[in-house]
Amino acid sequence: MATTEEKTITAKAIDRERYYSLMQVATFMGTTRQTIHRHVGAGSIPAMRAGRAYIVKGSDVLEIIAQRA
């Protein structure tokens, strides 16, 4: 089983124009979907609804990763 660090994807792999699911964002950031969902609910991660799911734009994911570094 892969560790969290092995699952984390580099910022180079994230397309700025694409939209990602909360699970994909969690994988990029090395955390859980529930944690990302809490941040979306609190407004600290911008997201939009796509039906019943939330999606996050790649450029926003890159900004969040840059802020954490």
DSSP file (Angstrom, degrees, kcal/mol; ACC not computed):
  #  RESIDUE AA STRUCTURE BP1 BP2  ACC     N-H-->O    O-->H-N    N-H-->O    O-->H-N    TCO  KAPPA ALPHA  PHI   PSI    X-CA   Y-CA   Z-CA
    1    1 A M              0   0    0      0, 0.0     2,-0.2     0, 0.0     0, 0.0   0.000 360.0 360.0 360.0 136.2    0.0    0.0    0.0
    2    2 A A        -     0   0    0      1,-0.1     2,-0.1     2,-0.1     5,-0.0  -0.457 360.0-125.7 -76.3 144.1    1.3    3.4   -1.0
    3    3 A T     >  -     0   0    0     -2,-0.2     4,-1.5     1,-0.1     3,-0.2  -0.346  30.6-100.9 -79.9 169.9    2.0    6.0    1.7
    4    4 A T  H  > S+     0   0    0      1,-0.2     4,-1.5     2,-0.2     3,-0.2   0.890 123.4  54.3 -58.6 -40.6    0.5    9.5    1.6
    5    5 A E  H  4 S+     0   0    0      1,-0.2    -1,-0.2     2,-0.2     3,-0.1   0.875 106.8  50.6 -64.0 -36.7    3.8   10.9    0.3
    6    6 A E  H  4 S+     0   0    0      1,-0.2    -1,-0.2    -3,-0.2    -2,-0.2   0.806 110.5  50.1 -70.9 -28.0    3.8    8.4   -2.6
    7    7 A K  H  < S+     0   0    0     -4,-1.5    -1,-0.2    -3,-0.2    -2,-0.2   0.736  86.7 102.5 -79.9 -24.1    0.2    9.3   -3.5
    8    8 A T     <  -     0   0    0     -4,-1.5     2,-0.3    -5,-0.2    20,-0.2  -0.414  65.2-145.6 -66.6 131.6    0.9   13.1   -3.5
    9    9 A I        -     0   0    0     18,-0.2    -2,-0.1    -2,-0.1    -1,-0.1  -0.760  17.8-110.4-100.8 143.4    1.2   14.4   -7.1
   10   10 A T    >   -     0   0    0     -2,-0.3     3,-1.5     1,-0.1     4,-0.3  -0.291  26.2-113.4 -70.0 157.6    3.5   17.2   -8.0
   11   11 A A  G >  S+     0   0    0      1,-0.3     3,-1.4     2,-0.2    -1,-0.1   0.763 112.8  69.5 -62.3 -25.7    2.2   20.6   -9.0
   12   12 A K  G 3  S+     0   0    0      1,-0.3    -1,-0.3     3,-0.0    -2,-0.0   0.786  93.9  56.7 -63.8 -26.4    3.5   20.0  -12.5
   13   13 A A  G <  S+     0   0    0     -3,-1.5     2,-0.5     2,-0.1    -1,-0.3   0.554  87.3  94.2 -82.8  -7.6    0.9   17.3  -13.1
   14   14 A I    <   -     0   0    0     -3,-1.4     2,-0.5    -4,-0.3     3,-0.0  -0.769  69.7-141.9 -94.1 123.6   -2.0   19.7  -12.3
   15   15 A D    >   -     0   0    0     -2,-0.5     3,-0.8     1,-0.1    43,-0.3  -0.725   6.3-146.3 -83.4 123.5   -3.7   21.4  -15.3
   16   16 A R  T 3  S+     0   0    0     -2,-0.5    43,-1.7     1,-0.2    44,-0.2   0.784  96.4  45.5 -61.6 -29.5   -4.7   25.0  -14.4
   17   17 A E  T 3  S+     0   0    0     41,-0.2    -1,-0.2    40,-0.1     2,-0.1   0.592  95.4  90.7 -93.6 -12.2   -7.8   24.9  -16.6
   18   18 A R  S <  S-     0   0    0     -3,-0.8    40,-2.9    39,-0.1     2,-0.4  -0.471  70.8-129.7 -84.7 155.5   -9.2   21.5  -15.5
   19   19 A Y  E     -A   57   0A   0     38,-0.2     2,-0.3    -2,-0.1    38,-0.2  -0.865  22.6-158.3-105.0 141.9  -11.6   20.9  -12.7
   20   20 A Y  E     -A   56   0A   0     36,-2.9    36,-2.6    -2,-0.4     2,-0.0  -0.896  15.8-118.0-122.7 148.0  -10.9   18.2  -10.1
   21   21 A S  E  >  -A   55   0A   0     -2,-0.3     4,-2.4    34,-0.2     5,-0.2  -0.301  35.3-106.6 -73.0 165.0  -13.0   16.3   -7.6
   22   22 A L  H  > S+     0   0    0     32,-0.6     4,-2.4     1,-0.2     5,-0.1   0.851 121.9  55.4 -62.8 -33.6  -12.5   16.6   -3.9
   23   23 A M  H  > S+     0   0    0      2,-0.2     4,-2.0     1,-0.2    -1,-0.2   0.908 108.1  47.5 -66.0 -41.4  -10.9   13.2   -3.9
   24   24 A Q  H  > S+     0   0    0      2,-0.2     4,-2.5     1,-0.2    -2,-0.2   0.916 111.9  49.9 -64.9 -42.8   -8.4   14.2   -6.5
   25   25 A V  H  X S+     0   0    0     -4,-2.4     4,-2.2     1,-0.2    -2,-0.2   0.911 109.3  52.4 -61.6 -42.2   -7.6   17.4   -4.6
   26   26 A A  H  X>S+     0   0    0     -4,-2.4     5,-2.5     1,-0.2     4,-1.0   0.902 109.4  49.3 -60.7 -41.2   -7.1   15.4   -1.4
   27   27 A T  H ><5S+     0   0    0     -4,-2.0     3,-0.5     1,-0.2   -18,-0.2   0.921 110.0  50.9 -64.0 -44.1   -4.7   13.1   -3.2
   28   28 A F  H 3<5S+     0   0    0     -4,-2.5    -1,-0.2     1,-0.2    -2,-0.2   0.884 117.1  40.3 -58.4 -39.0   -2.8   16.1   -4.6
   29   29 A M  H 3<5S-     0   0    0     -4,-2.2    -1,-0.2    -5,-0.2    -2,-0.2   0.497 109.7-119.0 -93.9  -5.0   -2.5   17.6   -1.1
   30   30 A G  T <<5S+     0   0    0     -4,-1.0     2,-0.2    -3,-0.5    -3,-0.2   0.870  78.0 100.0  72.3  36.4   -1.8   14.3    0.8
   31   31 A T  S   <S-     0   0    0     -5,-2.5    -1,-0.2    -6,-0.1     2,-0.2  -0.656  74.5 -78.4-136.1-169.0   -4.9   14.5    3.0
   32   32 A T     >  -     0   0    0     -2,-0.2     4,-1.8     1,-0.1     5,-0.2  -0.607  29.8-119.6 -99.5 160.1   -8.5   13.0    3.1
   33   33 A R  H  > S+     0   0    0      1,-0.2     4,-2.6    -2,-0.2     5,-0.2   0.867 114.6  57.8 -61.0 -37.2  -11.6   14.0    1.1
   34   34 A Q  H  > S+     0   0    0      2,-0.2     4,-2.2     1,-0.2    -1,-0.2   0.891 104.4  50.7 -62.7 -39.7  -13.3   14.8    4.3
   35   35 A T  H  > S+     0   0    0      2,-0.2     4,-2.0     1,-0.2    -1,-0.2   0.927 111.8  47.1 -63.3 -44.9  -10.7   17.4    5.2
   36   36 A I  H  X S+     0   0    0     -4,-1.8     4,-2.4     1,-0.2    -2,-0.2   0.905 110.1  53.9 -63.1 -40.8  -11.0   19.0    1.8
   37   37 A H  H  X S+     0   0    0     -4,-2.6     4,-2.4     1,-0.2    -1,-0.2   0.892 107.3  50.8 -61.0 -40.7  -14.8   19.0    2.1
   38   38 A R  H  X S+     0   0    0     -4,-2.2     4,-2.1     2,-0.2    -1,-0.2   0.905 110.0  49.9 -63.0 -41.5  -14.5   20.8    5.5
   39   39 A H  H  X>S+     0   0    0     -4,-2.0     5,-1.7     2,-0.2     6,-1.2   0.887 110.3  50.1 -65.4 -38.3  -12.3   23.4    3.9
   40   40 A V  H ><5S+     0   0    0     -4,-2.4     3,-0.8     4,-0.2    -2,-0.2   0.934 111.3  49.1 -63.3 -45.5  -14.8   23.9    1.1
   41   41 A G  H 3<5S+     0   0    0     -4,-2.4    -2,-0.2     1,-0.2    -1,-0.2   0.847 111.4  49.3 -61.9 -35.1  -17.6   24.3    3.6
   42   42 A A  H 3<5S-     0   0    0     -4,-2.1    -1,-0.2    -5,-0.2    -2,-0.2   0.610 114.3-119.0 -80.1 -12.5  -15.6   26.8    5.6
   43   43 A G  T <<5S+     0   0    0     -4,-0.8    -3,-0.2    -3,-0.8    -2,-0.1   0.498  83.7 115.4  89.2   3.3  -14.8   28.8    2.4
   44   44 A S  S   <S+     0   0    0     -5,-1.7    -4,-0.2    -6,-0.2    -5,-0.1   0.662  77.2  46.9 -82.6 -14.7  -11.0   28.4    2.6
   45   45 A I  S    S-     0   0    0     -6,-1.2    -2,-0.2    -9,-0.1     2,-0.2  -0.981  89.2-133.5-123.0 118.1  -11.0   26.3   -0.6
   46   46 A P        +     0   0    0      0, 0.0     2,-0.3     0, 0.0    11,-0.3  -0.513  39.0 158.7 -71.6 134.0  -13.0   27.8   -3.5
   47   47 A A        -     0   0    0     -2,-0.2     2,-0.3    -7,-0.2     9,-0.2  -0.971  28.4-143.9-149.6 160.9  -15.3   25.2   -5.2
   48   48 A M  E     -B   55   0A   0      7,-2.5     7,-2.7    -2,-0.3     2,-0.4  -0.888  26.6-107.9-125.0 159.5  -18.4   24.9   -7.3
   49   49 A R  E     -B   54   0A   0     -2,-0.3     2,-0.4     5,-0.2     5,-0.2  -0.687  23.9-174.7 -87.2 139.0  -21.2   22.4   -7.4
   50   50 A A  E >  S-B   53   0A   0      3,-3.5     3,-1.6    -2,-0.4     2,-0.5  -0.816  71.8 -56.6-128.5  89.6  -21.4   20.0  -10.3
   51   51 A G  T 3  S-     0   0    0     -2,-0.4    -2,-0.0     1,-0.3     0, 0.0  -0.660 120.7 -20.2  71.3-122.1  -24.7   18.2   -9.6
   52   52 A R  T 3  S+     0   0    0     -2,-0.5    -1,-0.3    -3,-0.1     2,-0.2   0.549 127.5  78.6 -92.4  -9.5  -24.3   16.8   -6.1
   53   53 A A  E <  S- B   0  50A   0     -3,-1.6    -3,-3.5   -32,-0.0     2,-0.3  -0.586  73.7-127.3-101.1 159.9  -20.5   16.9   -6.1
   54   54 A Y  E     - B   0  49A   0     -5,-0.2   -32,-0.6    -2,-0.2     2,-0.3  -0.811  21.6-165.2 -99.4 146.9  -18.0   19.7   -5.6
   55   55 A I  E     -AB  21  48A   0     -7,-2.7    -7,-2.5    -2,-0.3     2,-0.4  -0.970   5.1-154.0-130.3 150.7  -15.3   20.5   -8.1
   56   56 A V  E     -A   20   0A   0    -36,-2.6   -36,-2.9    -2,-0.3    -9,-0.1  -0.981  22.1-118.7-126.4 132.4  -12.2   22.7   -7.7
   57   57 A K  E >>  -A   19   0A   0     -2,-0.4     4,-1.9   -11,-0.3     3,-0.7  -0.435  22.3-123.8 -70.9 142.9  -10.3   24.5  -10.5
   58   58 A G  H 3> S+     0   0    0    -40,-2.9     4,-2.5   -43,-0.3   -42,-0.2   0.840 110.2  57.6 -56.0 -38.1   -6.7   23.4  -11.0
   59   59 A S  H 3> S+     0   0    0    -43,-1.7     4,-1.8     1,-0.2    -1,-0.3   0.867 106.7  49.4 -63.7 -35.0   -5.5   27.0  -10.7
   60   60 A D  H <> S+     0   0    0     -3,-0.7     4,-2.2   -44,-0.2    -1,-0.2   0.878 109.1  52.2 -69.6 -37.5   -7.1   27.1   -7.2
   61   61 A V  H  X S+     0   0    0     -4,-1.9     4,-2.4     1,-0.2    -2,-0.2   0.927 109.1  50.1 -62.5 -44.0   -5.4   23.8   -6.3
   62   62 A L  H  X S+     0   0    0     -4,-2.5     4,-2.4     1,-0.2    -1,-0.2   0.890 109.6  51.1 -62.5 -39.8   -2.0   25.2   -7.3
   63   63 A E  H  X S+     0   0    0     -4,-1.8     4,-2.1     2,-0.2    -1,-0.2   0.915 110.4  49.0 -62.0 -43.1   -2.6   28.3   -5.2
   64   64 A I  H  X S+     0   0    0     -4,-2.2     4,-1.6     2,-0.2    -2,-0.2   0.914 111.6  48.8 -64.2 -43.4   -3.5   26.3   -2.2
   65   65 A I  H  X S+     0   0    0     -4,-2.4     4,-1.1     1,-0.2    -1,-0.2   0.908 110.8  51.0 -62.7 -42.0   -0.4   24.0   -2.6
   66   66 A A  H  < S+     0   0    0     -4,-2.4     3,-0.2     1,-0.2    -1,-0.2   0.871 108.4  51.9 -64.2 -36.9    1.8   27.1   -3.0
   67   67 A Q  H  < S+     0   0    0     -4,-2.1    -1,-0.2     1,-0.2    -2,-0.2   0.833 108.3  51.6 -68.1 -32.1    0.4   28.6    0.2
   68   68 A R  H  <        0   0    0     -4,-1.6    -1,-0.2     1,-0.2    -2,-0.2   0.736 360.0 360.0 -75.9 -23.0    1.2   25.4    2.1
   69   69 A A     <        0   0    0     -4,-1.1    -1,-0.2    -3,-0.2    -2,-0.2   0.480 360.0 360.0 -77.1 360.0    4.8   25.3    0.9
